[in-house]
């Protein structure tokens, strides 16, 4: 019977990223909700009044 070949153990295809990285810009979930609501309100206003304001 043939001898088994031992391959060096690796990371198993997993990539490891640095966990210590901290972004300089951080948002709380509440801020994201408020920003989304503001964007929705701006879009609604532009759909209603945009033709008159932009002259289209």
N, C-alpha and C positions, 0 to 999 in steps of 0.2 A: 504494500500500500504506500502511496506517496506521502511525503511529509507535508504537514499543513504549514502554510505560509502565514506568519503573523504580520498583520499590517499595523502601523503605528496608530494609536487611538487619536481621534481628532475631535472636532467640535460637533460632529454629527450634522453638518450643514447649517448649524445655527450661527447667526451673526451677533456679536456682542457689541452693543453701543455703550457709550459712556453714560452712566447714570448720574454723574455729578453735574452735568450741564444744566445750567439755569438760564432761562431766557430773561432778558432785561425787561421785556414787556409781558406782563401777566394780567389776565382778565379773570374776574370772578364770574361764575355762571349768571348771576343777576345782571351784570353789565351786558353780557351777550344777549340776554332776553330783551333788555331795554333797547339796545341797538337794533335788534331785529324788528321790534315794534315800531321804532322810529322810521326805519327804512320802509316798512309796509305802509305807514301813514303818508310818507312822502310820495310813494308810488301811487297811492289812491288819489292824493291831491293833484299830482301831475296828470293822471288819467282824466280827472274831472276838469281841471282848469288849464291844462298844458297847452291846448290849442289856442286859447286866447292869449296866454302869456308869451308863448313862443312864436305866434303868428303863423301857425301851420294850417 
